């Protein structure tokens, strides 16, 4: 839908029948709207997800389809991931960057041999569709929004939901975050919590949602809210477009080279920045997970300031970043993802300003301060300089 000034507004997404389940609550401040935030106990719901016993209603997600014989080579030419040889049924993710390498769109991508399915955030389907439609030129591709016909259900691997099969291939996307993708690169060091992340997203016909609700009522499986899924995502250091990305974000800052960028593929928009920062420079900001002090029972919301407070007689408060996502994890307690300046001391205990209360936060380093500069190119002497 386009309004007179040229901006694109999202199509309304049909209401979710999961909101009719007992205990279903949609929190006004939750990052996911139109779906249950929880059913009364987010911590128990997290355990059910982790044990493969609960599904998560993600029917607010946007779905864009691309058909035609040129679909994969075309998408390959305009996104960060290598897609030309993607086999039917394989899962990956890719980023759409601007000319300066900043992230504009992030999609979960699945091809069924006939159609490429792009799953994105609720508010991003219409803008993504509009941009793709402008980029088709003379290629044999067709782009459509399929959100009214199809919906997304999340779960840990092992819990099977009957997937849509419009072209004979079950539409189940397996999150590649569990390992470094071919052609990718991981900045995080040591043991990575993403190794235990076995997330799947199943595309179903939207009219099937009511049947899934009835299966929950019958005890076939349980339902978990979006808050439970978010807490598990945060603990896996998993970035998300809706939360971690702002107008300045580049993939390196979020360690998104791990799963969404192929460093050895051909030219695409933003590639020069990707290569330059990775090989010669450093990302200006870095993602951290914060273990928050829960003494005051305050969970800092997204956007909360992260500061470095002076010690002793030093009363200065130096801003170093902001919270992007936060949640209560069933084992770790209150946790958050935050974007901080590269110069912020990785060993420092940070402070989060929330509702007039200072919340102490220790860092788990996702992107190290020295990330990048992998080429290790020696500095050349200045022209005319005298060697001594």
C-alpha positions in Angstrom: 0.0 0.0 0.0 1.4 3.4 -1.0 0.2 6.7 0.4 0.5 10.0 -1.6 3.9 11.0 -0.3 5.4 7.8 -1.7 5.9 6.1 1.7 4.9 2.5 2.0 2.6 1.4 4.7 2.2 -2.3 5.8 -1.0 -4.2 4.9 -3.0 -5.1 7.9 -2.3 -8.6 9.2 -5.4 -10.7 10.2 -5.9 -11.2 13.9 -4.5 -14.3 15.5 -6.8 -17.0 16.9 -4.0 -17.8 19.4 -5.2 -14.7 21.4 -8.3 -16.7 22.2 -6.4 -19.3 24.2 -6.7 -19.3 28.0 -4.3 -16.9 29.6 -3.2 -15.3 26.4 -1.9 -11.7 26.9 -0.7 -9.2 24.4 1.5 -6.7 26.1 1.3 -3.2 24.7 5.1 -2.7 25.1 6.1 -6.0 23.6 8.2 -5.9 20.4 5.7 -8.3 18.7 2.2 -7.0 18.3 -0.9 -9.0 17.2 0.3 -12.2 18.8 0.3 -13.5 22.5 3.2 -12.1 24.5 2.7 -14.8 27.1 0.1 -17.2 28.5 0.8 -16.4 32.2 4.3 -17.9 32.8 7.1 -16.9 30.3 9.7 -18.8 32.3 7.8 -22.1 32.0 7.0 -21.3 28.4 10.8 -21.0 27.7 11.4 -24.4 29.1 8.6 -25.9 27.0 10.2 -24.3 23.9 13.7 -25.5 24.7 12.3 -29.0 25.3 10.5 -29.1 22.0 7.0 -29.1 23.5 5.7 -25.6 22.6 4.9 -23.6 19.5 5.1 -19.9 19.2 2.6 -17.8 17.2 4.6 -15.7 14.8 1.7 -15.0 12.5 2.5 -11.3 12.7 5.6 -11.9 10.5 5.6 -10.6 6.9 6.0 -13.0 4.0 7.2 -12.0 0.5 7.4 -14.5 -2.4 9.6 -14.4 -5.5 8.8 -16.6 -8.4 10.3 -17.0 -11.9 13.4 -18.7 -13.4 15.7 -15.8 -12.5 14.7 -15.5 -8.9 17.8 -16.9 -7.2 20.4 -15.3 -9.4 18.5 -12.0 -9.1 18.3 -12.2 -5.3 22.0 -13.2 -5.2 23.0 -10.1 -7.1 21.3 -7.7 -4.7 21.8 -9.3 -1.3 24.7 -10.4 1.0 24.4 -14.2 0.8 25.4 -16.7 -1.9 22.0 -17.9 -3.3 22.7 -19.1 -6.8 23.2 -22.7 -5.8 20.6 -22.8 -3.0 18.8 -26.2 -3.3 15.1 -26.8 -2.8 14.3 -27.1 0.9 17.5 -25.4 2.1 17.4 -22.6 4.6 19.5 -19.5 4.8 19.2 -15.8 5.6 20.4 -12.7 3.8 20.7 -9.0 4.2 19.7 -6.1 1.9 22.3 -3.3 2.3 22.4 0.3 1.1 25.3 1.7 -0.8 27.2 2.4 2.4 26.8 -1.2 3.7 24.1 -0.3 6.2 21.3 -2.9 6.8 18.0 -2.0 5.2 16.2 -5.4 5.3 16.9 -8.8 6.8 15.1 -11.9 5.6 14.9 -15.6 6.4 15.0 -17.3 3.0 13.7 -20.7 1.9 13.3 -22.0 -1.7 10.9 -24.8 -2.6 12.1 -25.3 -6.2 9.5 -23.0 -7.7 9.2 -20.1 -5.3 11.6 -18.3 -2.9 9.9 -17.5 0.4 11.2 -14.4 2.3 10.1 -14.1 5.9 10.7 -10.7 7.5 9.3 -8.4 10.2 5.6 -7.5 10.2 6.3 -3.9 9.2 9.0 -4.7 6.6 7.0 -6.9 4.1 5.4 -4.0 2.3 8.6 -1.8 2.0 10.6 -4.9 1.0 8.0 -5.8 -1.7 8.0 -2.3 -3.1 11.8 -2.1 -3.3 12.1 -5.5 -4.9 9.4 -4.7 -7.4 11.3 -1.6 -8.5 14.5 -3.7 -9.0 13.0 -6.3 -11.3 13.9 -4.5 -14.6 13.6 -7.1 -17.4 14.3 -10.2 -15.4 12.0 -13.1 -15.3 10.8 -12.7 -11.7 7.5 -11.8 -10.0 7.2 -10.5 -6.4 4.2 -10.7 -4.2 3.2 -10.3 -0.5 1.7 -13.5 0.8 1.1 -12.5 4.4 -2.7 -12.7 4.1 -2.5 -16.3 2.8 0.3 -17.7 4.9 1.5 -17.4 8.5 4.6 -18.4 10.5 4.9 -20.7 13.5 8.1 -20.9 15.5 9.4 -23.9 17.5 12.6 -25.6 18.6 13.8 -28.3 16.1 12.0 -31.6 16.9 8.5 -30.3 17.2 6.9 -30.8 13.8 4.0 -28.7 12.6 2.2 -29.6 9.3 3.8 -27.1 6.9 2.2 -25.6 3.8 3.4 -27.4 0.6 2.1 -25.2 -2.3 4.7 -26.7 -4.6 5.2 -30.1 -3.1 8.0 -29.1 -0.7 7.2 -28.5 3.1 8.0 -24.9 4.0 10.2 -25.3 7.1 13.0 -22.8 7.7 15.9 -24.0 9.9 17.8 -21.1 11.5 21.4 -21.2 10.3 22.6 -19.3 13.4 23.7 -22.6 15.1 27.0 -22.6 13.1 29.1 -20.4 10.9 27.7 -20.5 7.3 29.9 -21.4 4.4 31.6 -18.1 3.3 30.8 -16.5 6.6 32.9 -15.3 9.5 32.4 -15.3 13.3 33.9 -12.5 15.4 32.7 -14.0 18.8 35.4 -16.1 20.4 35.2 -19.1 22.6 32.1 -21.2 23.2 29.1 -19.7 21.3 25.6 -20.1 22.8 24.2 -20.1 19.3 25.5 -23.7 18.9 22.6 -24.9 21.0 20.1 -22.7 19.1 17.8 -25.1 17.1 15.1 -22.7 16.0 12.7 -23.5 13.2 10.0 -21.4 11.5 7.2 -23.2 9.7 5.1 -21.5 7.0 1.5 -22.6 7.3 -1.7 -21.7 5.5 -3.3 -18.9 7.5 -6.6 -20.7 7.8 -4.6 -23.5 9.5 -4.0 -21.3 12.6 -7.4 -22.2 14.0 -6.6 -25.9 13.7 -3.3 -25.4 15.6 -5.2 -23.6 18.3 -7.5 -26.5 18.6 -4.4 -28.9 18.9 -3.1 -26.7 21.7 -6.5 -26.9 23.5 -6.4 -30.7 23.0 -2.9 -31.0 24.5 -1.1 -32.1 21.3 1.5 -29.5 22.2 1.7 -26.3 24.3 1.8 -22.7 23.2 4.4 -20.2 24.3 4.4 -16.5 23.9 6.7 -14.1 22.1 8.4 -13.0 25.3 9.7 -16.5 25.9 11.1 -16.8 22.4 12.7 -13.4 22.7 14.5 -14.3 26.0 15.9 -17.4 24.3 17.0 -15.4 21.3 18.8 -12.9 23.4 20.7 -15.6 25.3 21.8 -17.1 21.9 23.2 -13.6 20.9 20.9 -13.8 17.9 20.4 -10.4 16.2 17.0 -9.3 14.8 16.1 -6.6 12.4 13.2 -5.3 14.5 15.4 -4.8 17.5 19.1 -4.7 17.0 19.2 -2.7 13.7 19.1 1.1 13.4 19.8 3.5 10.6 23.6 3.1 11.2 23.9 -0.7 11.6 26.4 -2.7 9.5 26.5 -6.5 9.7 29.9 -6.6 11.4 28.6 -4.8 14.5 26.1 -7.6 15.2 28.3 -10.5 14.2 25.9 -11.1 11.4 28.7 -12.2 9.0 28.3 -15.5 10.9 25.1 -16.5 9.1 23.9 -13.9 6.6 27.0 -12.7 4.6 29.1 -14.6 2.1 32.5 -12.9 2.0 33.7 -14.5 -1.3 30.7 -14.0 -3.5 30.3 -11.5 -6.4 29.4 -7.9 -6.3 26.3 -6.6 -4.6 25.2 -3.3 -3.1 27.1 -2.5 0.0 29.8 -5.1 -0.6 32.6 -2.6 -0.6 31.9 -1.6 3.0 31.5 -5.2 4.1 34.9 -6.1 2.6 36.7 -2.9 3.8 35.5 -3.1 7.4 36.2 -6.9 7.6 39.6 -6.8 6.0 41.1 -3.4 6.9 39.0 -1.6 9.5 36.9 -2.2 12.7 33.2 -1.9 13.2 32.5 1.4 15.0 30.1 -0.3 17.4 29.8 -3.8 18.9 27.1 -6.1 20.2 27.2 -7.3 23.8 24.9 -9.4 25.9 24.4 -7.9 29.3 23.7 -9.9 32.5 21.6 -7.5 34.5 21.3 -7.0 38.2 17.8 -7.9 39.1 17.8 -6.6 42.7 15.4 -3.7 41.9 13.1 -5.9 39.8 13.6 -3.5 36.9 13.9 -4.8 33.3 15.4 -1.9 31.2 13.3 -1.6 28.0 14.8 -1.2 24.5 16.3 2.2 24.0 17.5 2.5 27.6 20.9 4.3 27.8 24.0 2.3 28.7 26.6 4.4 30.5 30.0 4.0 32.1 29.9 5.5 35.6 33.0 6.9 37.2 34.3 5.4 40.5 35.3 7.1 43.7 35.2 10.8 43.5 34.6 10.6 39.7 30.9 11.2 39.3 30.9 11.3 35.5 28.5 9.3 33.4 29.8 8.5 30.0 27.2 7.3 27.5 28.5 4.2 25.6 25.4 2.7 24.0 21.8 1.6 24.2 19.7 -1.5 25.0 18.2 -3.1 21.9 16.4 -6.1 23.5 15.8 -7.3 27.0 14.0 -10.2 28.7 13.9 -12.5 31.7 15.7 -15.8 30.9 14.6 -18.9 32.8 18.2 -19.7 33.8 20.3 -16.5 33.4 17.7 -14.1 34.9 17.4 -10.6 33.4 19.4 -10.3 30.2 19.7 -7.8 27.3 21.4 -7.2 24.1 23.0 -3.8 23.6 25.0 -1.9 21.0 27.9 -0.1 22.5 30.9 1.9 21.2 33.9 -0.1 20.2 36.0 2.0 22.6 33.9 0.9 25.6 36.1 -1.0 28.0 35.2 -4.7 27.5 36.1 -5.5 31.1 34.0 -2.7 32.7 30.8 -3.2 34.6 28.3 -1.0 32.7 25.2 0.8 34.1 21.8 0.9 32.4 19.6 3.8 33.1 16.0 2.6 33.5 13.0 4.4 35.1 15.3 6.5 37.2 17.1 3.5 38.5 20.7 2.4 37.8 21.0 -1.2 36.8 24.4 -2.8 36.9 25.3 -4.9 33.9 28.2 -7.2 33.2 29.2 -7.8 29.6 29.4 -11.0 27.6 31.4 -10.0 24.6 29.7 -10.9 21.3 31.7 -8.7 19.0 35.2 -8.0 20.4 36.7 -4.5 20.3 39.4 -5.7 17.8 36.9 -7.3 15.4 37.8 -6.8 11.8 41.1 -6.0 10.1 41.5 -9.7 9.3 43.7 -8.9 6.3 46.4 -7.8 8.7 48.0 -5.7 5.9 51.3 -4.1 7.0 51.3 -0.3 7.0 53.3 1.1 4.0 56.0 3.7 4.6 55.1 7.2 3.5 56.4 8.2 0.1 59.9 9.7 0.4 60.3 8.5 4.0 63.8 7.6 5.0 64.3 4.1 6.5 66.6 4.0 9.5 
